């Protein structure tokens, strides 16, 4: 059970580290929303540390240790499901937003009047930040703002998939490190037939 506790403590530390890195790499416009990238992994890490402590207490009380191990097995499964679902949704929104932005950049580059300056203006249009692009005609102001906000969530998409990856690795590690049952002693009838 002590090996399981070590895995859970490492997993908790990595969850917090991923959240802190996500907060640091978030764009300045998204800092107010990026605090959740620290809060959610830290809450998950707290639950994981509790499970790890229960595993350590398993040396004295076998029931507490078993509760800690089984909760420790359950938490990465829950985190993988919840964060993976959110990661899938955020990834889809992020990719769709960038498709719209790239289309708007292409339109902005094609609207140049001078053919000689077309190459320079096309490069300038590709470098234009999404917030400075013209809103598409078929978008409401709210839809365009949501699209611009979605383009700023690359850090979040990466963070969510990093947490999913860590959770799967933790679960596999716990399964690999689980104690093997002791071999059953041979009975008299089995040893006589051998």
Short mmCIF file of the C-alpha atoms (twelve columns), coordinates in Angstrom:
data_MODEL
# 
_entry.id   MODEL 
# 
loop_
_atom_site.group_PDB 
_atom_site.id 
_atom_site.type_symbol 
_atom_site.label_atom_id 
_atom_site.label_alt_id 
_atom_site.label_comp_id 
_atom_site.label_asym_id 
_atom_site.label_seq_id 
_atom_site.Cartn_x 
_atom_site.Cartn_y 
_atom_site.Cartn_z 
_atom_site.pdbx_PDB_model_num 
ATOM 1   C CA . UNK A 1   0.000   0.000   0.000   1 
ATOM 2   C CA . UNK A 2   2.970   2.273   0.531   1 
ATOM 3   C CA . UNK A 3   3.838   2.106   -3.186  1 
ATOM 4   C CA . UNK A 4   0.294   3.183   -4.022  1 
ATOM 5   C CA . UNK A 5   0.635   6.142   -1.649  1 
ATOM 6   C CA . UNK A 6   3.851   7.245   -3.371  1 
ATOM 7   C CA . UNK A 7   2.153   7.061   -6.788  1 
ATOM 8   C CA . UNK A 8   -0.799  9.075   -5.479  1 
ATOM 9   C CA . UNK A 9   1.447   11.745  -3.934  1 
ATOM 10  C CA . UNK A 10  3.441   12.096  -7.175  1 
ATOM 11  C CA . UNK A 11  0.188   12.289  -9.140  1 
ATOM 12  C CA . UNK A 12  -1.121  15.019  -6.817  1 
ATOM 13  C CA . UNK A 13  2.090   17.048  -7.161  1 
ATOM 14  C CA . UNK A 14  1.985   16.756  -10.953 1 
ATOM 15  C CA . UNK A 15  -1.674  17.838  -11.045 1 
ATOM 16  C CA . UNK A 16  -0.835  21.013  -9.132  1 
ATOM 17  C CA . UNK A 17  2.233   21.613  -11.316 1 
ATOM 18  C CA . UNK A 18  0.173   21.287  -14.511 1 
ATOM 19  C CA . UNK A 19  -2.376  23.760  -13.139 1 
ATOM 20  C CA . UNK A 20  0.302   26.289  -12.216 1 
ATOM 21  C CA . UNK A 21  1.979   25.987  -15.610 1 
ATOM 22  C CA . UNK A 22  -1.387  26.474  -17.334 1 
ATOM 23  C CA . UNK A 23  -2.002  29.635  -15.330 1 
ATOM 24  C CA . UNK A 24  1.442   30.982  -16.205 1 
ATOM 25  C CA . UNK A 25  1.100   30.361  -19.955 1 
ATOM 26  C CA . UNK A 26  -2.448  31.703  -20.221 1 
ATOM 27  C CA . UNK A 27  -2.665  34.836  -22.366 1 
ATOM 28  C CA . UNK A 28  -3.103  38.091  -20.412 1 
ATOM 29  C CA . UNK A 29  -6.683  38.469  -21.688 1 
ATOM 30  C CA . UNK A 30  -7.581  35.078  -20.206 1 
ATOM 31  C CA . UNK A 31  -5.878  35.403  -16.785 1 
ATOM 32  C CA . UNK A 32  -9.154  36.068  -14.970 1 
ATOM 33  C CA . UNK A 33  -10.589 32.800  -16.276 1 
ATOM 34  C CA . UNK A 34  -7.291  30.898  -16.045 1 
ATOM 35  C CA . UNK A 35  -7.440  30.706  -12.254 1 
ATOM 36  C CA . UNK A 36  -9.702  27.679  -12.659 1 
ATOM 37  C CA . UNK A 37  -6.712  25.936  -14.249 1 
ATOM 38  C CA . UNK A 38  -5.147  26.091  -10.787 1 
ATOM 39  C CA . UNK A 39  -8.255  25.533  -8.652  1 
ATOM 40  C CA . UNK A 40  -9.568  22.355  -10.302 1 
ATOM 41  C CA . UNK A 41  -6.258  20.411  -10.363 1 
ATOM 42  C CA . UNK A 42  -5.509  21.529  -6.802  1 
ATOM 43  C CA . UNK A 43  -8.888  20.260  -5.589  1 
ATOM 44  C CA . UNK A 44  -8.259  16.973  -7.395  1 
ATOM 45  C CA . UNK A 45  -4.780  16.806  -5.871  1 
ATOM 46  C CA . UNK A 46  -6.235  17.358  -2.390  1 
ATOM 47  C CA . UNK A 47  -8.569  14.388  -2.802  1 
ATOM 48  C CA . UNK A 48  -5.677  12.328  -4.118  1 
ATOM 49  C CA . UNK A 49  -3.475  13.237  -1.134  1 
ATOM 50  C CA . UNK A 50  -6.268  12.161  1.229   1 
ATOM 51  C CA . UNK A 51  -6.401  8.797   -0.562  1 
ATOM 52  C CA . UNK A 52  -2.602  8.563   -0.298  1 
ATOM 53  C CA . UNK A 53  -2.687  9.306   3.430   1 
ATOM 54  C CA . UNK A 54  -5.297  6.572   3.876   1 
ATOM 55  C CA . UNK A 55  -2.952  4.197   2.039   1 
ATOM 56  C CA . UNK A 56  -0.129  5.086   4.435   1 
ATOM 57  C CA . UNK A 57  -2.443  4.541   7.411   1 
ATOM 58  C CA . UNK A 58  -3.081  1.063   6.004   1 
ATOM 59  C CA . UNK A 59  0.035   -0.161  7.825   1 
ATOM 60  C CA . UNK A 60  -1.859  0.232   11.100  1 
ATOM 61  C CA . UNK A 61  -5.438  -0.259  9.962   1 
ATOM 62  C CA . UNK A 62  -5.970  -2.539  6.968   1 
ATOM 63  C CA . UNK A 63  -9.483  -1.208  6.299   1 
ATOM 64  C CA . UNK A 64  -8.260  2.389   5.977   1 
ATOM 65  C CA . UNK A 65  -5.531  1.224   3.639   1 
ATOM 66  C CA . UNK A 66  -8.003  -0.623  1.439   1 
ATOM 67  C CA . UNK A 67  -10.295 2.406   1.351   1 
ATOM 68  C CA . UNK A 68  -7.324  4.587   0.356   1 
ATOM 69  C CA . UNK A 69  -6.209  2.218   -2.400  1 
ATOM 70  C CA . UNK A 70  -9.680  1.842   -3.865  1 
ATOM 71  C CA . UNK A 71  -10.441 5.571   -3.689  1 
ATOM 72  C CA . UNK A 72  -7.004  6.130   -5.224  1 
ATOM 73  C CA . UNK A 73  -7.991  3.822   -8.087  1 
ATOM 74  C CA . UNK A 74  -11.355 5.506   -8.514  1 
ATOM 75  C CA . UNK A 75  -10.130 9.125   -8.568  1 
ATOM 76  C CA . UNK A 76  -8.005  8.869   -11.748 1 
ATOM 77  C CA . UNK A 77  -10.915 7.150   -13.498 1 
ATOM 78  C CA . UNK A 78  -13.282 9.956   -12.491 1 
ATOM 79  C CA . UNK A 79  -10.769 12.662  -13.414 1 
ATOM 80  C CA . UNK A 80  -10.113 11.024  -16.784 1 
ATOM 81  C CA . UNK A 81  -13.825 10.890  -17.578 1 
ATOM 82  C CA . UNK A 82  -14.698 14.395  -16.385 1 
ATOM 83  C CA . UNK A 83  -11.634 16.183  -17.694 1 
ATOM 84  C CA . UNK A 84  -11.599 14.158  -20.919 1 
ATOM 85  C CA . UNK A 85  -15.195 15.148  -21.641 1 
ATOM 86  C CA . UNK A 86  -14.359 18.796  -21.013 1 
ATOM 87  C CA . UNK A 87  -11.173 18.450  -23.068 1 
ATOM 88  C CA . UNK A 88  -13.102 17.047  -26.013 1 
ATOM 89  C CA . UNK A 89  -15.606 19.916  -25.893 1 
ATOM 90  C CA . UNK A 90  -12.936 22.599  -25.507 1 
ATOM 91  C CA . UNK A 91  -10.803 21.105  -28.261 1 
ATOM 92  C CA . UNK A 92  -13.750 21.117  -30.659 1 
ATOM 93  C CA . UNK A 93  -14.599 24.740  -29.835 1 
ATOM 94  C CA . UNK A 94  -10.948 25.766  -30.106 1 
ATOM 95  C CA . UNK A 95  -10.477 24.166  -33.530 1 
ATOM 96  C CA . UNK A 96  -13.764 25.546  -34.865 1 
ATOM 97  C CA . UNK A 97  -12.857 29.047  -33.675 1 
ATOM 98  C CA . UNK A 98  -9.487  28.894  -35.389 1 
ATOM 99  C CA . UNK A 99  -11.122 27.741  -38.621 1 
ATOM 100 C CA . UNK A 100 -13.340 30.839  -38.563 1 
ATOM 101 C CA . UNK A 101 -10.381 33.090  -37.740 1 
ATOM 102 C CA . UNK A 102 -8.277  31.615  -40.538 1 
ATOM 103 C CA . UNK A 103 -11.148 32.134  -42.986 1 
ATOM 104 C CA . UNK A 104 -11.419 35.769  -41.877 1 
ATOM 105 C CA . UNK A 105 -7.661  36.216  -42.260 1 
ATOM 106 C CA . UNK A 106 -7.862  34.807  -45.779 1 
ATOM 107 C CA . UNK A 107 -10.703 37.195  -46.617 1 
ATOM 108 C CA . UNK A 108 -8.754  40.111  -45.148 1 
ATOM 109 C CA . UNK A 109 -5.711  39.172  -47.246 1 
ATOM 110 C CA . UNK A 110 -7.799  38.839  -50.455 1 
ATOM 111 C CA . UNK A 111 -9.432  42.250  -50.039 1 
ATOM 112 C CA . UNK A 112 -6.298  44.150  -50.982 1 
ATOM 113 C CA . UNK A 113 -6.714  46.438  -53.985 1 
ATOM 114 C CA . UNK A 114 -3.123  46.538  -55.197 1 
ATOM 115 C CA . UNK A 115 -1.898  43.305  -56.797 1 
ATOM 116 C CA . UNK A 116 1.775   44.032  -55.996 1 
ATOM 117 C CA . UNK A 117 1.010   44.616  -52.332 1 
ATOM 118 C CA . UNK A 118 -1.160  41.486  -52.160 1 
ATOM 119 C CA . UNK A 119 1.683   39.279  -50.951 1 
ATOM 120 C CA . UNK A 120 2.692   41.715  -48.198 1 
ATOM 121 C CA . UNK A 121 -0.891  42.321  -47.095 1 
ATOM 122 C CA . UNK A 122 -1.657  38.596  -47.142 1 
ATOM 123 C CA . UNK A 123 1.277   38.017  -44.784 1 
ATOM 124 C CA . UNK A 124 0.067   40.916  -42.618 1 
ATOM 125 C CA . UNK A 125 -3.452  39.451  -42.567 1 
ATOM 126 C CA . UNK A 126 -2.091  36.075  -41.408 1 
ATOM 127 C CA . UNK A 127 -0.282  37.822  -38.559 1 
ATOM 128 C CA . UNK A 128 -3.354  39.835  -37.525 1 
ATOM 129 C CA . UNK A 129 -4.551  38.927  -34.011 1 
ATOM 130 C CA . UNK A 130 -8.068  37.450  -34.045 1 
ATOM 131 C CA . UNK A 131 -9.458  40.332  -31.991 1 
ATOM 132 C CA . UNK A 132 -8.497  42.810  -34.753 1 
ATOM 133 C CA . UNK A 133 -10.227 40.926  -37.571 1 
ATOM 134 C CA . UNK A 134 -13.554 42.031  -39.002 1 
ATOM 135 C CA . UNK A 135 -16.587 40.152  -37.725 1 
ATOM 136 C CA . UNK A 136 -18.136 37.819  -40.323 1 
ATOM 137 C CA . UNK A 137 -21.501 38.989  -41.661 1 
ATOM 138 C CA . UNK A 138 -23.308 35.866  -40.488 1 
ATOM 139 C CA . UNK A 139 -22.059 36.208  -36.861 1 
ATOM 140 C CA . UNK A 140 -23.737 38.150  -34.087 1 
ATOM 141 C CA . UNK A 141 -21.517 40.244  -31.831 1 
ATOM 142 C CA . UNK A 142 -21.889 37.623  -29.096 1 
ATOM 143 C CA . UNK A 143 -20.941 34.758  -31.434 1 
ATOM 144 C CA . UNK A 144 -17.866 36.628  -32.632 1 
ATOM 145 C CA . UNK A 145 -16.807 37.427  -29.065 1 
ATOM 146 C CA . UNK A 146 -17.215 33.752  -28.136 1 
ATOM 147 C CA . UNK A 147 -15.111 32.797  -31.153 1 
ATOM 148 C CA . UNK A 148 -12.359 35.236  -30.187 1 
ATOM 149 C CA . UNK A 149 -12.418 33.948  -26.595 1 
ATOM 150 C CA . UNK A 150 -12.209 30.345  -27.825 1 
ATOM 151 C CA . UNK A 151 -9.018  31.141  -29.763 1 
ATOM 152 C CA . UNK A 152 -7.389  32.127  -26.463 1 
ATOM 153 C CA . UNK A 153 -7.956  28.745  -24.812 1 
ATOM 154 C CA . UNK A 154 -5.060  26.797  -26.318 1 
ATOM 155 C CA . UNK A 155 -3.425  26.670  -22.885 1 
ATOM 156 C CA . UNK A 156 -6.619  25.162  -21.455 1 
ATOM 157 C CA . UNK A 157 -6.918  22.500  -24.133 1 
ATOM 158 C CA . UNK A 158 -3.310  21.447  -23.506 1 
ATOM 159 C CA . UNK A 159 -3.867  21.424  -19.751 1 
ATOM 160 C CA . UNK A 160 -6.981  19.281  -19.947 1 
ATOM 161 C CA . UNK A 161 -5.291  16.656  -22.108 1 
ATOM 162 C CA . UNK A 162 -2.203  16.703  -19.859 1 
ATOM 163 C CA . UNK A 163 -4.427  15.948  -16.854 1 
ATOM 164 C CA . UNK A 164 -6.130  13.127  -18.766 1 
ATOM 165 C CA . UNK A 165 -2.721  11.690  -19.647 1 
ATOM 166 C CA . UNK A 166 -1.496  11.948  -16.039 1 
ATOM 167 C CA . UNK A 167 -4.682  10.313  -14.768 1 
ATOM 168 C CA . UNK A 168 -4.337  7.369   -17.133 1 
ATOM 169 C CA . UNK A 169 -0.672  6.960   -16.196 1 
ATOM 170 C CA . UNK A 170 -1.554  7.049   -12.499 1 
ATOM 171 C CA . UNK A 171 -4.265  4.433   -12.938 1 
ATOM 172 C CA . UNK A 172 -1.973  2.116   -14.890 1 
ATOM 173 C CA . UNK A 173 0.792   2.569   -12.296 1 
ATOM 174 C CA . UNK A 174 -1.577  1.722   -9.462  1 
ATOM 175 C CA . UNK A 175 -2.787  -1.379  -11.284 1 
ATOM 176 C CA . UNK A 176 0.751   -2.540  -12.038 1 
ATOM 177 C CA . UNK A 177 1.882   -1.973  -8.438  1 
ATOM 178 C CA . UNK A 178 -1.071  -3.693  -6.802  1 
ATOM 179 C CA . UNK A 179 -0.035  -6.506  -4.472  1 
ATOM 180 C CA . UNK A 180 -0.140  -9.968  -5.944  1 
ATOM 181 C CA . UNK A 181 -2.106  -12.565 -3.986  1 
ATOM 182 C CA . UNK A 182 -0.011  -15.120 -2.137  1 
ATOM 183 C CA . UNK A 183 0.026   -18.539 -3.771  1 
ATOM 184 C CA . UNK A 184 -2.345  -20.991 -2.196  1 
ATOM 185 C CA . UNK A 185 -0.688  -23.896 -0.397  1 
ATOM 186 C CA . UNK A 186 -1.099  -27.203 -2.152  1 
ATOM 187 C CA . UNK A 187 -3.605  -29.558 -0.580  1 
ATOM 188 C CA . UNK A 188 -2.789  -33.191 0.155   1 
ATOM 189 C CA . UNK A 189 -4.888  -34.466 -2.776  1 
ATOM 190 C CA . UNK A 190 -3.110  -32.127 -5.246  1 
ATOM 191 C CA . UNK A 191 0.382   -33.062 -4.025  1 
ATOM 192 C CA . UNK A 192 -0.441  -36.792 -4.140  1 
ATOM 193 C CA . UNK A 193 -1.591  -36.598 -7.769  1 
ATOM 194 C CA . UNK A 194 1.573   -34.784 -8.818  1 
# 
